[in-house]
Amino acid sequence: MILAFDVGNTNMVLGTIDNGVIGSIARVHTEPKNTAAEYGIQLRQLIEYYDIDLKKIEGAIICSVVPTVTDALQEAVQRLTGLNCMAVGPGIRTGMNVRIDDPTTLAGDLVVGSVAAIAYYGTPAIVLDMDTATTMAVVDEKNCYRGGVINCVNTIKSVTKIDLYENITINADGSLKMDSNLSLLVPKHVSMMLCNYSKLKESAYSKFNSDIYYMMLALDEITEEALANYPLYRDLLIYKIDGLQNVQIQTKLQETYDITYSIEYISSLWRNKIPKLIAETAEKKWLVWHYTEEEKGVWKKCSKCGQIKLAHTKFFSKNKTSKDGYYSICKDCRNKKKGV
């Protein structure tokens, strides 16, 4: 018997799988701030309530879109059963090929939903998941994941009532760890906000007491900075927000820049590349703020452009042979030299 968890932003579903038969399904509220001990107690109560024999549990797996809950549940399962709880994520073997620009950006819920569709219904298939956000995924006849969309229309009207929280810590390697329900530092969150930009702006308009009002202001500011040197990306973003279809955008980009991008590549830029650029810019701004206001940072001058920047991997590439561990030329200048 296998314990299976499906953790969404609103609810968490626990079930058992025994010889391919799904049973003992329980639905509880997702609590991102709960500790492993709290989840352990809740899990034990559910197991007892549904009369599940702990001795029959041979494995456990979790699909989660809430990282803090993932860690807590894995620890709870390990303490309760002595088993390591597998998490759906990049590198897991499912039998489905992920054919998108960056497979590591594909959320676990889209993976398991698509794999389930292959197992139960066959392919090709369109997979709908109507949860807090409605997602749609497409799997072709060769069991290849081709793409998907997230539609948060039903939640946009109430988003101004949500209290946004963000807890950011710095790992030993200098990278950031985010615990947030909506953050400009997370590419997937940025993508969601861009896809629903007009609705979010309309919903947040003049609501000065709402967190989302200031989030949208920050999104506008950071987007302008992130795409300042990418006029094509900026135009693409404006076209998408204005409601143009990819085939129309393809024509406009060809007319303006004399370049022809495939429909799939335009979609990839919109869904992956542009949100990543915005999130990276937001991360740089946060690091500069943190090491200026909260903690004393180490700074160095780029030998190429002469700008003084934070001595951090977001601004300078690592160089083991140098005294400070970084190249003397900043990443921006190095990328310009490479033609990036």
C-alpha positions as a Markdown table, in Angstrom:
| # | Residue | x | y | z |
|---|---|---|---|---|
| 1 | Met | 0.0 | 0.0 | 0.0 |
| 2 | Ile | 1.2 | 3.5 | -0.9 |
| 3 | Leu | 0.3 | 6.7 | 0.9 |
| 4 | Ala | -0.3 | 9.5 | -1.7 |
| 5 | Phe | -0.6 | 13.3 | -1.0 |
| 6 | Asp | -1.8 | 16.0 | -3.3 |
| 7 | Val | -1.0 | 19.4 | -1.7 |
| 8 | Gly | -2.7 | 22.4 | -3.3 |
| 9 | Asn | -2.7 | 26.0 | -2.1 |
| 10 | Thr | -6.2 | 25.6 | -0.6 |
| 11 | Asn | -6.6 | 21.9 | 0.2 |
| 12 | Met | -4.5 | 18.9 | 0.8 |
| 13 | Val | -5.8 | 15.4 | -0.2 |
| 14 | Leu | -4.6 | 12.2 | 1.3 |
| 15 | Gly | -5.3 | 8.8 | -0.2 |
| 16 | Thr | -4.0 | 5.2 | -0.4 |
| 17 | Ile | -3.2 | 3.2 | -3.4 |
| 18 | Asp | -3.3 | -0.6 | -3.0 |
| 19 | Asn | -2.7 | -2.7 | -6.1 |
| 20 | Gly | -3.8 | 0.1 | -8.3 |
| 21 | Val | -7.0 | 0.8 | -6.3 |
| 22 | Ile | -7.4 | 4.2 | -4.8 |
| 23 | Gly | -9.1 | 4.4 | -1.4 |
| 24 | Ser | -9.3 | 6.2 | 2.0 |
| 25 | Ile | -9.5 | 9.7 | 0.5 |
| 26 | Ala | -9.4 | 12.5 | 3.0 |
| 27 | Arg | -9.5 | 16.3 | 2.3 |
| 28 | Val | -8.1 | 18.8 | 4.8 |
| 29 | His | -7.1 | 22.5 | 4.6 |
| 30 | Thr | -3.5 | 23.3 | 3.6 |
| 31 | Glu | -1.7 | 25.1 | 6.4 |
| 32 | Pro | 1.6 | 26.4 | 5.1 |
| 33 | Lys | 2.8 | 27.4 | 8.6 |
| 34 | Asn | 2.2 | 24.1 | 10.2 |
| 35 | Thr | 5.3 | 22.2 | 11.5 |
| 36 | Ala | 6.2 | 18.6 | 10.8 |
| 37 | Ala | 5.0 | 17.7 | 14.3 |
| 38 | Glu | 1.6 | 19.3 | 13.7 |
| 39 | Tyr | 1.3 | 17.5 | 10.3 |
| 40 | Gly | 2.4 | 14.2 | 12.0 |
| 41 | Ile | -0.3 | 14.4 | 14.6 |
| 42 | Gln | -2.9 | 15.2 | 11.9 |
| 43 | Leu | -1.7 | 12.4 | 9.7 |
| 44 | Arg | -1.8 | 9.9 | 12.6 |
| 45 | Gln | -5.4 | 10.9 | 13.4 |
| 46 | Leu | -6.4 | 10.5 | 9.7 |
| 47 | Ile | -4.8 | 7.1 | 9.5 |
| 48 | Glu | -6.6 | 6.0 | 12.7 |
| 49 | Tyr | -9.9 | 7.5 | 11.5 |
| 50 | Tyr | -9.8 | 5.6 | 8.2 |
| 51 | Asp | -8.5 | 2.5 | 9.9 |
| 52 | Ile | -5.4 | 2.3 | 7.7 |
| 53 | Asp | -2.9 | -0.4 | 8.8 |
| 54 | Leu | 0.5 | 1.3 | 9.1 |
| 55 | Lys | 2.3 | -2.0 | 8.7 |
| 56 | Lys | 0.9 | -2.4 | 5.2 |
| 57 | Ile | 2.3 | 1.0 | 4.0 |
| 58 | Glu | 5.2 | 0.2 | 1.7 |
| 59 | Gly | 5.9 | 3.7 | 0.3 |
| 60 | Ala | 4.7 | 7.3 | 0.1 |
| 61 | Ile | 4.7 | 10.0 | -2.5 |
| 62 | Ile | 3.7 | 13.6 | -2.5 |
| 63 | Cys | 2.8 | 16.1 | -5.2 |
| 64 | Ser | 2.9 | 19.6 | -3.8 |
| 65 | Val | 2.8 | 23.2 | -5.0 |
| 66 | Val | 3.6 | 24.5 | -1.5 |
| 67 | Pro | 7.3 | 23.8 | -0.7 |
| 68 | Thr | 7.1 | 24.4 | 3.0 |
| 69 | Val | 4.3 | 21.8 | 3.3 |
| 70 | Thr | 6.3 | 19.4 | 1.3 |
| 71 | Asp | 9.3 | 19.4 | 3.7 |
| 72 | Ala | 7.0 | 19.2 | 6.8 |
| 73 | Leu | 5.0 | 16.3 | 5.4 |
| 74 | Gln | 8.0 | 14.4 | 4.3 |
| 75 | Glu | 9.4 | 14.6 | 7.8 |
| 76 | Ala | 6.1 | 13.7 | 9.3 |
| 77 | Val | 5.8 | 10.6 | 7.1 |
| 78 | Gln | 9.3 | 9.5 | 7.9 |
| 79 | Arg | 8.8 | 9.7 | 11.6 |
| 80 | Leu | 5.4 | 8.0 | 11.4 |
| 81 | Thr | 6.2 | 5.1 | 9.1 |
| 82 | Gly | 10.0 | 5.0 | 8.9 |
| 83 | Leu | 9.8 | 5.5 | 5.1 |
| 84 | Asn | 11.2 | 8.2 | 2.9 |
| 85 | Cys | 8.4 | 10.1 | 1.2 |
| 86 | Met | 9.2 | 10.7 | -2.6 |
| 87 | Ala | 8.3 | 14.1 | -4.0 |
| 88 | Val | 7.2 | 14.7 | -7.5 |
| 89 | Gly | 9.7 | 17.0 | -9.1 |
| 90 | Pro | 12.4 | 17.4 | -11.8 |
| 91 | Gly | 14.2 | 14.2 | -12.6 |
| 92 | Ile | 11.4 | 11.8 | -11.5 |
| 93 | Arg | 10.7 | 9.1 | -14.0 |
| 94 | Thr | 7.1 | 9.0 | -15.0 |
| 95 | Gly | 7.2 | 7.5 | -18.5 |
| 96 | Met | 6.0 | 10.9 | -20.0 |
| 97 | Asn | 8.4 | 13.0 | -22.0 |
| 98 | Val | 8.2 | 16.7 | -21.1 |
| 99 | Arg | 8.7 | 18.7 | -24.3 |
| 100 | Ile | 8.8 | 22.3 | -23.2 |
| 101 | Asp | 11.6 | 24.9 | -23.2 |
| 102 | Asp | 12.6 | 24.3 | -19.5 |
| 103 | Pro | 11.1 | 21.0 | -18.1 |
| 104 | Thr | 12.2 | 22.0 | -14.5 |
| 105 | Thr | 9.5 | 24.7 | -14.5 |
| 106 | Leu | 6.7 | 22.2 | -14.9 |
| 107 | Ala | 4.7 | 22.0 | -11.7 |
| 108 | Gly | 4.2 | 18.6 | -10.1 |
| 109 | Asp | 0.4 | 18.8 | -10.2 |
| 110 | Leu | 0.5 | 19.1 | -14.0 |
| 111 | Val | 2.9 | 16.2 | -14.2 |
| 112 | Val | 0.7 | 13.8 | -12.1 |
| 113 | Gly | -2.5 | 14.9 | -13.8 |
| 114 | Ser | -1.1 | 14.2 | -17.2 |
| 115 | Val | 0.5 | 10.9 | -16.2 |
| 116 | Ala | -2.9 | 9.8 | -14.7 |
| 117 | Ala | -4.7 | 10.8 | -18.0 |
| 118 | Ile | -2.2 | 8.6 | -19.9 |
| 119 | Ala | -2.8 | 5.6 | -17.6 |
| 120 | Tyr | -6.6 | 5.9 | -17.4 |
| 121 | Tyr | -7.7 | 7.3 | -20.8 |
| 122 | Gly | -4.8 | 7.1 | -23.2 |
| 123 | Thr | -3.5 | 9.8 | -25.5 |
| 124 | Pro | -3.7 | 12.3 | -27.1 |
| 125 | Ala | -5.4 | 14.1 | -24.2 |
| 126 | Ile | -6.4 | 17.5 | -22.8 |
| 127 | Val | -6.2 | 17.4 | -19.0 |
| 128 | Leu | -8.2 | 19.8 | -16.9 |
| 129 | Asp | -7.6 | 20.4 | -13.1 |
| 130 | Met | -10.2 | 22.7 | -11.6 |
| 131 | Asp | -8.6 | 23.6 | -8.2 |
| 132 | Thr | -7.8 | 27.0 | -6.7 |
| 133 | Ala | -6.6 | 27.7 | -10.2 |
| 134 | Thr | -7.9 | 25.9 | -13.3 |
| 135 | Thr | -5.1 | 24.3 | -15.2 |
| 136 | Met | -5.1 | 22.7 | -18.7 |
| 137 | Ala | -2.4 | 20.5 | -20.0 |
| 138 | Val | -1.9 | 18.9 | -23.4 |
| 139 | Val | -0.3 | 15.4 | -24.0 |
| 140 | Asp | 0.2 | 14.2 | -27.5 |
| 141 | Glu | -0.2 | 10.7 | -29.0 |
| 142 | Lys | 3.4 | 9.9 | -28.2 |
| 143 | Asn | 2.9 | 10.5 | -24.4 |
| 144 | Cys | 4.8 | 13.8 | -24.6 |
| 145 | Tyr | 3.7 | 16.8 | -22.5 |
| 146 | Arg | 3.4 | 19.7 | -24.9 |
| 147 | Gly | 2.3 | 22.6 | -22.7 |
| 148 | Gly | -0.4 | 24.0 | -20.5 |
| 149 | Val | -2.1 | 27.1 | -19.2 |
| 150 | Ile | -3.2 | 28.3 | -15.8 |
| 151 | Asn | -6.5 | 30.3 | -15.5 |
| 152 | Cys | -7.1 | 32.0 | -12.2 |
| 153 | Val | -10.3 | 33.9 | -13.4 |
| 154 | Asn | -12.4 | 32.6 | -10.5 |
| 155 | Thr | -10.0 | 33.8 | -7.9 |
| 156 | Ile | -9.1 | 37.2 | -9.3 |
| 157 | Lys | -12.2 | 38.9 | -7.8 |
| 158 | Ser | -11.2 | 38.0 | -4.3 |
| 159 | Val | -7.5 | 38.4 | -4.6 |
| 160 | Thr | -7.5 | 42.0 | -3.1 |
| 161 | Lys | -8.8 | 40.4 | 0.1 |
| 162 | Ile | -5.8 | 38.1 | 0.5 |
| 163 | Asp | -3.0 | 39.1 | 2.9 |
| 164 | Leu | 0.3 | 38.4 | 1.1 |
| 165 | Tyr | 3.1 | 37.0 | 3.2 |
| 166 | Glu | 6.8 | 36.6 | 2.2 |
| 167 | Asn | 9.5 | 35.1 | 4.3 |
| 168 | Ile | 12.9 | 35.2 | 2.6 |
| 169 | Thr | 16.1 | 33.5 | 3.9 |
| 170 | Ile | 19.6 | 33.3 | 2.3 |
| 171 | Asn | 21.1 | 29.9 | 1.9 |
| 172 | Ala | 24.8 | 29.1 | 2.5 |
| 173 | Asp | 25.5 | 29.3 | -1.2 |
| 174 | Gly | 23.9 | 32.8 | -1.4 |
| 175 | Ser | 20.7 | 31.7 | -3.1 |
| 176 | Leu | 17.4 | 32.8 | -1.8 |
| 177 | Lys | 14.7 | 30.5 | -0.2 |
| 178 | Met | 11.2 | 31.9 | -0.5 |
| 179 | Asp | 8.2 | 31.1 | 1.6 |
| 180 | Ser | 5.4 | 33.1 | 0.0 |
| 181 | Asn | 1.9 | 32.8 | -1.3 |
| 182 | Leu | 2.7 | 35.4 | -4.1 |
| 183 | Ser | 6.1 | 36.7 | -4.8 |
| 184 | Leu | 7.9 | 38.6 | -7.7 |
| 185 | Leu | 10.9 | 36.5 | -6.9 |
| 186 | Val | 9.2 | 33.3 | -8.1 |
| 187 | Pro | 8.9 | 33.0 | -12.0 |
| 188 | Lys | 5.7 | 30.9 | -11.8 |
| 189 | His | 4.1 | 33.6 | -9.7 |
| 190 | Val | 5.2 | 36.3 | -12.1 |
| 191 | Ser | 3.8 | 34.3 | -15.0 |
| 192 | Met | 0.5 | 34.0 | -13.3 |
| 193 | Met | 0.3 | 37.7 | -12.6 |
| 194 | Leu | 1.3 | 38.5 | -16.3 |
| 195 | Cys | -1.4 | 36.1 | -17.6 |
| 196 | Asn | -4.0 | 37.8 | -15.5 |
| 197 | Tyr | -2.5 | 41.3 | -15.6 |
| 198 | Ser | -5.5 | 43.2 | -16.8 |
| 199 | Lys | -7.9 | 41.5 | -14.3 |
| 200 | Leu | -5.5 | 42.0 | -11.4 |
| 201 | Lys | -5.0 | 45.7 | -12.2 |
| 202 | Glu | -8.7 | 46.3 | -12.5 |
| 203 | Ser | -9.4 | 44.4 | -9.3 |
| 204 | Ala | -6.6 | 46.3 | -7.4 |
| 205 | Tyr | -7.5 | 49.7 | -8.8 |
| 206 | Ser | -7.7 | 52.3 | -6.0 |
| 207 | Lys | -7.7 | 49.7 | -3.3 |
| 208 | Phe | -4.8 | 51.3 | -1.4 |
| 209 | Asn | -5.2 | 49.1 | 1.6 |
| 210 | Ser | -4.7 | 45.8 | -0.3 |
| 211 | Asp | -1.3 | 44.1 | -0.6 |
| 212 | Ile | -2.0 | 43.3 | -4.3 |
| 213 | Tyr | -2.2 | 47.0 | -5.2 |
| 214 | Tyr | 1.4 | 47.5 | -4.2 |
| 215 | Met | 2.4 | 44.2 | -5.6 |
| 216 | Met | 1.1 | 45.3 | -9.1 |
| 217 | Leu | 3.0 | 48.6 | -8.8 |
| 218 | Ala | 6.2 | 46.7 | -8.0 |
| 219 | Leu | 5.5 | 44.4 | -10.9 |
| 220 | Asp | 5.2 | 47.3 | -13.3 |
| 221 | Glu | 8.4 | 48.9 | -12.0 |
| 222 | Ile | 10.5 | 45.7 | -12.1 |
| 223 | Thr | 9.2 | 44.7 | -15.5 |
| 224 | Glu | 10.3 | 48.0 | -17.0 |
| 225 | Glu | 13.8 | 47.5 | -15.6 |
| 226 | Ala | 14.0 | 43.8 | -16.5 |
| 227 | Leu | 13.0 | 44.3 | -20.1 |
| 228 | Ala | 14.8 | 47.7 | -20.7 |
| 229 | Asn | 17.4 | 46.0 | -22.9 |
| 230 | Tyr | 15.0 | 43.6 | -24.5 |
| 231 | Pro | 12.6 | 45.7 | -26.7 |
| 232 | Leu | 11.3 | 42.6 | -28.5 |
| 233 | Tyr | 10.3 | 40.9 | -25.2 |
| 234 | Arg | 8.7 | 44.2 | -24.0 |
| 235 | Asp | 6.7 | 44.4 | -27.2 |
| 236 | Leu | 5.7 | 40.8 | -26.9 |
| 237 | Leu | 4.5 | 41.4 | -23.3 |
| 238 | Ile | 2.4 | 44.4 | -24.3 |
| 239 | Tyr | 0.8 | 42.4 | -27.2 |
| 240 | Lys | -0.1 | 39.6 | -24.9 |
| 241 | Ile | -1.6 | 41.9 | -22.3 |
| 242 | Asp | -3.6 | 43.6 | -25.0 |
| 243 | Gly | -5.1 | 40.2 | -25.9 |
| 244 | Leu | -3.3 | 39.4 | -29.2 |
| 245 | Gln | -3.0 | 35.8 | -30.2 |
| 246 | Asn | 0.4 | 34.2 | -30.8 |
| 247 | Val | -0.1 | 34.1 | -34.6 |
| 248 | Gln | -0.9 | 37.9 | -34.6 |
| 249 | Ile | 2.2 | 38.5 | -32.4 |
| 250 | Gln | 4.3 | 36.4 | -34.8 |
| 251 | Thr | 3.3 | 38.7 | -37.7 |
| 252 | Lys | 4.0 | 41.9 | -35.7 |
| 253 | Leu | 7.4 | 40.8 | -34.5 |
| 254 | Gln | 8.3 | 39.8 | -38.1 |
| 255 | Glu | 7.2 | 43.3 | -39.3 |
| 256 | Thr | 9.0 | 45.2 | -36.6 |
| 257 | Tyr | 12.2 | 43.1 | -36.1 |
| 258 | Asp | 12.4 | 41.1 | -39.3 |
| 259 | Ile | 12.6 | 37.9 | -37.4 |
| 260 | Thr | 10.2 | 34.9 | -37.5 |
| 261 | Tyr | 9.6 | 33.0 | -34.3 |
| 262 | Ser | 7.5 | 29.9 | -34.1 |
| 263 | Ile | 4.2 | 30.0 | -32.2 |
| 264 | Glu | 5.7 | 27.6 | -29.7 |
| 265 | Tyr | 8.7 | 29.7 | -29.1 |
| 266 | Ile | 6.6 | 32.8 | -28.6 |
| 267 | Ser | 4.6 | 30.9 | -26.0 |
| 268 | Ser | 7.8 | 29.8 | -24.3 |
| 269 | Leu | 9.1 | 33.4 | -24.1 |
| 270 | Trp | 5.8 | 34.5 | -22.6 |
| 271 | Arg | 5.5 | 31.7 | -20.1 |
| 272 | Asn | 9.1 | 31.1 | -19.2 |
| 273 | Lys | 11.8 | 33.5 | -20.4 |
| 274 | Ile | 10.1 | 36.8 | -19.6 |
| 275 | Pro | 8.9 | 35.8 | -16.1 |
| 276 | Lys | 12.4 | 34.5 | -15.3 |
| 277 | Leu | 14.0 | 37.8 | -16.3 |
| 278 | Ile | 11.5 | 39.7 | -14.1 |
| 279 | Ala | 12.1 | 37.4 | -11.2 |
| 280 | Glu | 15.9 | 37.6 | -11.5 |
| 281 | Thr | 15.7 | 41.4 | -11.6 |
| 282 | Ala | 13.4 | 41.3 | -8.5 |
| 283 | Glu | 15.9 | 39.0 | -6.8 |
| 284 | Lys | 18.8 | 41.4 | -7.6 |
| 285 | Lys | 16.9 | 44.4 | -6.2 |
| 286 | Trp | 16.1 | 42.4 | -3.0 |
| 287 | Leu | 19.7 | 41.4 | -2.5 |
| 288 | Val | 20.9 | 45.0 | -3.0 |
| 289 | Trp | 18.3 | 46.2 | -0.5 |
| 290 | His | 19.1 | 43.5 | 2.0 |
| 291 | Tyr | 22.9 | 44.0 | 1.9 |
| 292 | Thr | 22.4 | 47.8 | 2.2 |
| 293 | Glu | 19.7 | 48.1 | 4.8 |
| 294 | Glu | 19.7 | 44.8 | 6.8 |
| 295 | Glu | 23.2 | 43.4 | 6.6 |
| 296 | Lys | 26.6 | 44.7 | 5.6 |
| 297 | Gly | 27.4 | 43.4 | 2.2 |
| 298 | Val | 30.7 | 43.1 | 0.2 |
| 299 | Trp | 30.9 | 45.2 | -2.9 |
| 300 | Lys | 33.3 | 45.3 | -5.8 |
| 301 | Lys | 34.0 | 47.4 | -8.9 |
| 302 | Cys | 33.6 | 45.9 | -12.4 |
| 303 | Ser | 36.8 | 46.4 | -14.3 |
| 304 | Lys | 34.9 | 46.8 | -17.5 |
| 305 | Cys | 31.9 | 49.2 | -16.9 |
| 306 | Gly | 33.3 | 50.7 | -13.6 |
| 307 | Gln | 30.0 | 50.1 | -11.7 |
| 308 | Ile | 30.2 | 49.1 | -8.1 |
| 309 | Lys | 28.0 | 46.0 | -7.6 |
| 310 | Leu | 27.3 | 43.5 | -4.9 |
| 311 | Ala | 30.0 | 40.7 | -4.7 |
| 312 | His | 27.4 | 38.0 | -5.3 |
| 313 | Thr | 26.8 | 35.3 | -7.9 |
| 314 | Lys | 23.8 | 37.2 | -9.2 |
| 315 | Phe | 26.3 | 40.0 | -10.3 |
| 316 | Phe | 29.7 | 38.3 | -10.7 |
| 317 | Ser | 30.5 | 34.8 | -11.9 |
| 318 | Lys | 32.6 | 32.6 | -9.6 |
| 319 | Asn | 36.4 | 32.4 | -10.2 |
| 320 | Lys | 38.3 | 30.0 | -8.0 |
| 321 | Thr | 41.7 | 31.6 | -8.9 |
| 322 | Ser | 40.8 | 35.1 | -7.8 |
| 323 | Lys | 41.3 | 36.4 | -4.3 |
| 324 | Asp | 37.7 | 37.2 | -3.7 |
| 325 | Gly | 36.4 | 34.2 | -5.6 |
| 326 | Tyr | 34.8 | 36.3 | -8.4 |
| 327 | Tyr | 35.7 | 37.4 | -11.9 |
| 328 | Ser | 36.7 | 41.1 | -12.2 |
| 329 | Ile | 34.1 | 41.7 | -14.9 |
| 330 | Cys | 30.5 | 41.7 | -13.9 |
| 331 | Lys | 28.0 | 39.3 | -15.5 |
| 332 | Asp | 26.3 | 42.0 | -17.5 |
| 333 | Cys | 29.5 | 43.0 | -19.2 |
| 334 | Arg | 30.5 | 39.3 | -19.7 |
| 335 | Asn | 27.2 | 38.6 | -21.4 |
| 336 | Lys | 27.5 | 41.7 | -23.6 |
| 337 | Lys | 30.9 | 40.4 | -24.7 |
| 338 | Lys | 29.4 | 37.0 | -25.5 |
| 339 | Gly | 26.5 | 38.6 | -27.4 |
| 340 | Val | 23.9 | 37.3 | -24.9 |
